[in-house]
Amino acid sequence: MNQYQELLVSKLTNVINNTAEGYDDKILSLVDAAGRTFIGGAGRSLLVSRFFAMRLVHAGYQVSMVGEVVTPSIQAGDLFIVISGSGSTETLMPLVKKAKSQGAKIIVISMKAQSPMAELADLVVPVGSNDANAFDKTHGLPMGTIFELSTLWFLEATIAKLVDQKGLTEEGMRAIHANLE
């Protein structure tokens, strides 16, 4: 492994180790209780949200990506999961407010435990928040790299737990995977 790979692995491991335990169970509980789950983000956090949405679909959940032309209206009983490093992304705030006004539950996955989005959330998942320096600028890992990759890692581990708890199989999940690619 070269020095850049070591740096990345070290930073990601630190963030995951400094994310309080139990948030995976809380997320999965809210997903299970929801009628439907809506997921969104902006920029690279949007890409991470798409990973998570796809995995939930593979696990048999009814999931919509916010902003797609076929996304239905959110309603009471639904869940909106938003990924925002800052917890204050201007393009996402109106969506969080709208979901809240419709009676949906809100999960905010962020690097900040307190933010404008967190104030509206039913659950805030502060990735890496047990280390105040987890997301300090690091040469070679620019502009949010650590937040996005550690969030992806955290959510993939959450899906691994879901797969294990529900006894899902690779074959069963593959049968749900898109076949018009």
N, C-alpha and C positions, 0 to 999 in steps of 0.2 A: 504494500500500500504506500502510495507516495504521500508527501507532506500535506498536500491539499485535501486528499481523501481522509487522512488522519485528522486534520483540522475539522472537517465537516462532521465526521463521525463523533469526534469529541464534543463539539458544540451541540449536536442533536441529542446525544446521550445525556448531556448536562440538562438540557431543557426537559426531556422526558423524565429524568430522575427528579426534577423539581416541579413536576406537575402532580398535584395532590391526587391520591388514589380515590377511587369510587366514582369519578365523573363518568367513566364508561357505563357503569350500571345506571346512573341517573339519566344519561342520554337514551340508553336502550329502553328504560322504563317509559320515558315520555314518547318515544317512537312507537312502542307497543300500545300505548294508551290512545294514540292519535287516530283519528279517522283517516287522515291523509297527511303526508309530510311534504313540505315545500322547503327547498334548499336554495340558498343564494350566497353570493359573494361578489366581489369586484376584483378585477385584475387577476393576479396569480392566485389570490384566495378563491376566486371563482373557479379556477381550474381545480383546486383542491376540493371545492364543494362538489364538483362534477364527479370526481373519483368516489366520494362518499355516497352521492346519490345513486351512482351505478351499482355500488356494492349493496345498498339497501334494496334496490330493485332485484338484484340477483338473489337476495334473501327472501323475496316474495312480498315486499312492502309496496304500497301505492305511493309513488314519489313523483313530484314534479319539480322541475328546475324553474325558478322564478325568472321571468323575462322571455321565456320561449313563447311562441305564438299559440301553442296548444295548451298552455298552462291554464287550468280552471281558476275560478275565483276561490279565494281562501275564506273559510267559514269557521264559526265556533266549533270546537272539537278537533280542529286541524292543528298542525305543528309547523312552525317556521324556524328552521335552523339557518342562522346566518354566520358566516365566517368573515371576520374583520379584525385584522391585527390591531388597529387603533381603537376599534369599538365606536368610531365616530365617522366612518366613511360617508360623505355627504350624499352620495347617490343611493346609499342603502337606508339611511335614516327614514325617509318617507315610507319605504316599504315596511320597515319594522313598525312604524306608527300605524300604518294601514292594517297590518296583520293584527296588531294589538286591538285596534278599534273594532275589528270584526270578531273578536273573541277567541282568536287563535292563541295558543301557547307559543312562547318564544324561547329559543336557546341561542345564546350568543357565545361563539367560540372566538376568543381574543387573547392577546398578550396582556390585556389589562383587566383586572378584576372590577374596576370602576370606570365607567364611561357613559356617554349619553345612551348608547344602546343597552348597556347593562341596567340602567335605571328602568327600562321597560321590560326586561327579561324575566322569565320565570326561572331560568337557570343560566348562570354565567359559568363558562368553562374557561378559567384563566390558565392557558397553557404556559407552563414554565414559571408561574408566578411566585414560586418559593425561592427564586433567585432574582433579585432586583437587577442584576447585570446580565441576565440571560440573553437579552436582545441588543446588547451594546454593539455598536458598529464594529465589524471585523473585516479587516482587509482581505479581499478575495471572496467574501460572501456578502455581496451587496444587496441593498434595498429589500429587505424582508425575507431573504432566502431562508434564514433560520426559522422564522415563524412559519412560513408555508410548509417547509419540509418536516418540521417537528409536528405540525398539525396533521399533515398527511400520515405520518408515522403513527401518531396517537389514534387517529380515526381508523387506520387499517388494523391496528391492534384491537380496537373496539369491535370491528367487524369479525376479527378472528375469535373473539370471545362470544359474539353472537352465533357464529357458525358452530362453535363447540357446544354452547348451551342449548341450541335448538336441534343439534344433531344433523345439520345440513350437510349435504354431500357435494363434492365437486360436480358430479354428474347432474344432480338436481339443479344446482345453480347454473351450470352451463346450459341446461334446457331452457332457462329463462333468458339467457344472454341474447342480445340482439343478433338476428340472423340475416338482416338486410344491411350489411356493412359493405 
